[in-house]
Amino acid sequence: MASAWQKNSHSGSAAQECVEVARAEDRVVALRDSKDPDGPMIVVGGAQWRALLTSLKDR
């Protein structure tokens, strides 16, 4: 479903608590826990993803 997963650039290779993000089909974004790559994903639409990023940047 998802394209290549990307880890936050601030995570580093030894980070234990990382969220990975990938663009998925139909203009959605998928998120998962890097420690559990076969586990559950959260999938959000593009507009919701942009709203989340905007909210985080405004903090």
C-alpha positions as CSV (number, residue, x, y, z in Angstrom):
1,M,0.0,0.0,0.0
2,A,2.6,2.6,1.0
3,S,5.7,3.8,-0.9
4,A,9.1,3.9,0.8
5,W,8.9,4.6,4.5
6,Q,10.8,7.5,5.8
7,K,12.0,8.1,9.4
8,N,12.3,11.6,10.9
9,S,15.7,13.1,10.1
10,H,16.2,13.9,13.8
11,S,15.8,10.2,14.8
12,G,19.2,8.8,14.0
13,S,19.9,5.1,13.7
14,A,19.8,4.3,17.4
15,A,16.5,6.1,18.2
16,Q,14.0,3.9,20.0
17,E,10.8,5.9,19.6
18,C,10.3,6.8,15.9
19,V,7.4,7.3,13.7
20,E,7.8,6.5,10.0
21,V,5.7,8.2,7.2
22,A,5.0,7.1,3.7
23,R,2.8,8.4,0.9
24,A,0.1,5.9,0.1
25,E,-2.5,5.4,-2.6
26,D,-5.2,7.9,-3.4
27,R,-3.4,10.9,-1.9
28,V,-3.2,9.6,1.6
29,V,-0.3,9.4,4.1
30,A,0.4,6.4,6.3
31,L,2.2,6.5,9.6
32,R,3.6,3.5,11.6
33,D,5.8,2.7,14.6
34,S,9.3,2.0,13.3
35,K,9.8,-0.7,16.0
36,D,6.7,-2.6,14.7
37,P,6.8,-2.3,10.9
38,D,4.3,-5.1,10.4
39,G,1.9,-3.7,13.0
40,P,-0.9,-1.3,12.6
41,M,-0.8,1.9,10.5
42,I,-2.6,5.2,10.8
43,V,-3.8,6.4,7.4
44,V,-4.9,10.0,6.9
45,G,-6.0,12.1,3.9
46,G,-3.7,14.7,2.5
47,A,-5.6,17.6,3.9
48,Q,-5.6,16.2,7.4
49,W,-1.8,15.5,7.1
50,R,-1.2,19.1,6.0
51,A,-3.3,20.4,8.9
52,L,-1.4,18.3,11.4
53,L,2.0,19.6,10.1
54,T,0.8,23.2,10.1
55,S,-0.4,22.7,13.7
56,L,2.9,21.3,14.8
57,K,4.9,24.0,13.1
58,D,2.8,26.7,14.8
59,R,3.8,25.4,18.3
